[in-house]
Amino acid sequence: MEAGLLGLEAAADSELINTIFRAAHSIKGGSATFGFAEVAGFTHGVETLLDDMRNGRRPVTAETIQILLQACDCLREMITATEAGDSFDQDRIATLNGDISLILDQPAPGQSAPEQSPVSAATAVVAAPEASSWRISFEPVTDLLRLRNEPTRMFAELAALGVITVRADLSRLPALDAMDPEACYLSWDIELLGHVARAQLTEIFDWVDPGCRLEFTPIGDVMAAAGVLAADAGAAHAGAAHAGAAHAGAAASTRAAASRQTAAPRAASPPRRSAPPASAAHRSSGESASIRVATEKLDSIINLVGELLITQSMLAAFADGLDTSKLDMLRQGLSQLARNTRELQESVMQIRMLPISFAFNRFPRLVHDLSRKLGKSVDIKLIGEGTELDKNVLEKISDPLVHLVRNSLDHGLETPEQRAANGKSPNGTIELAAFHEGGSIIIEVKDDGAGLNRPRILQKARERGLITSDQELTDEQVDNLIFMAGFSTAAQISDLSGRGVGLDIVRQNINDLGGHVQIFSRTGQGSTVRIRLPLTLAILDGQLVRVGKEIYIISLLAIVETIQVSRDRLSSVLGGSEVFRLRDEYLPVVKLCELFDIEPDSRDIEDGLLVVVEADNRRVCVLVDDLLAQQQVVIKSLESNFKPVLGVAGATILGDGAVALIIDARDLIRAAEQRQRNIHAVRAA
């Protein structure tokens, strides 16, 4: 519903309005089915307004769309409150109901006074008494029961309104041998005695199929039947009847009660229900403990388990002894076991993968609201919404993306007047893109705004003491200053920006996911923030390295290159540390043997290899004795099983049962920088 309303701003498409109407109709019917009377009652007013819009009786205006978007928010809050067992925000509900009623009370274009909305523009409805006794003629389609409609529940609801007499018409009943047990051949004539409003009858039969015949005749009235043929009302119910057919019986019996409840004067806010259980509170926090899995993914795993059983049977034949003549069969079985295990691992990992659209879908509404608040005209483009990544990564990347999009809206994009003065389209564009690259997922946030103001960034960084006054930086280094803690160029503090909190948290959160972030900017043309993330947090593509007799693992995402040590490119500095000249850059050398107190193969640094690792756009050289294989490893938390260890991100178990520690590149870089600061402090003293 929300996505349709956002699309409606660009073009008032009749099919889009129908889609929004059907969504509201389904929400109302589903809520009534499960007894959420207040949700159903609130949605009824929204549905009435949408019905006027789709039939051309109300214009589609920006004000109306904004009120309907707020109604979407209110519905979301009501459903969340219902799930958690909380009470509703009655003031918000009353305010929105008043706004919607105000629009409905306004005369439509070309009318002198508001008209009562007819069920269909194609049907001329004769005015009926406000409240009366009624004769109802109901001839349903034969598929009534197959569509899960239960007429007796409708009759029970009618009985709650007054005294009814029901007569069944058997004229359509076929011979027994020609009867379809799932078809409905009956029709009914019903007399309802009491003071009943026409709207109450319409509400009860709201879910009947468009092909049926339904007539309401006021008893004792001399006029012709004030009937509504559902065949003529197809425009009002097309799609909605089929979409809600499964709920029709129960919905009909509760909607009238909901209508009566909402029509009565609103009482004081109901007392707050008991506090939600811990599980409900957890669900409402945004992180779901469950995941929906496609059937084909489960089928793939079941097939692979079957293959594993076959392989296990093959290898079990060697349990009693090994015949040398069957060595080839053993090798074949082990090879098949390795292949099945790898495929099973990939299939299991696919279960945790979800499309990034789950994170992207929130941004059209966010951009819509913030652009209105900032007085900017902004279009948003979503690319690669089907790109899949691990559920845990998806949940943790949402907040950093919100920070980046808000930053582009507030700082990156200019106002329409500024853009026009610079020869640009008044409408700015923000693009969110996701795609796979190697073994990682890339997420890009682009805008076509003014780009980064590097002189101002340098000035602010020096004013805040983030860099020294004589420090020379490249354009890339200047751009990345915006990710430093406490940095902000905002002239004044607002609820969107200016407090220096945001982008440093973005980088920290992305780093915690094992990824890294970069920014590229061109003055006057816009900026691009590029995030590289692992596909999953459970498995790591790693490079095995040896230091002495110990094996360590470094993430392939952190490795830039590996080089042979050359003495002429090494320099010693005060304190016994060393730096290595890599092209035009001097990088600190971190010796794992000293960090972890291990006896190396040789004390001569030239006998080792330097692995250049990068994190937070900074690099160091890690000295190791040898490079071994590359392989995927399952990450085990060291902190939860032992304690935090400097320079170690976790551990894994190798094929021979040995435990190997996983190196934390960020910790190594921080340790090297701290050592450099200590050296500078000693020099200054």
Helices and strands as residue ranges (DSSP letters): H 2-10, H 14-33, H 37-54, H 62-84, H 90-105, E 131-139, H 151-159, E 163-169, G 176-178, E 187-197, H 198-204, E 213-218, H 234-237, H 240-243, G 245-247, H 248-263, H 278-284, H 295-316, G 324-326, H 327-351, E 353-355, H 357-360, H 363-374, E 378-383, E 388-390, H 391-407, I 408-412, H 416-421, E 428-437, E 440-447, H 454-463, H 475-479, G 480-483, H 503-512, E 516-522, E 526-534, E 539-547, E 550-555, E 559-564, G 567-569, E 570-572, E 578-582, E 585-591, H 592-595, G 605-607, E 609-615, E 618-624, E 626-634, H 638-641, E 648-653, E 659-663, H 665-684
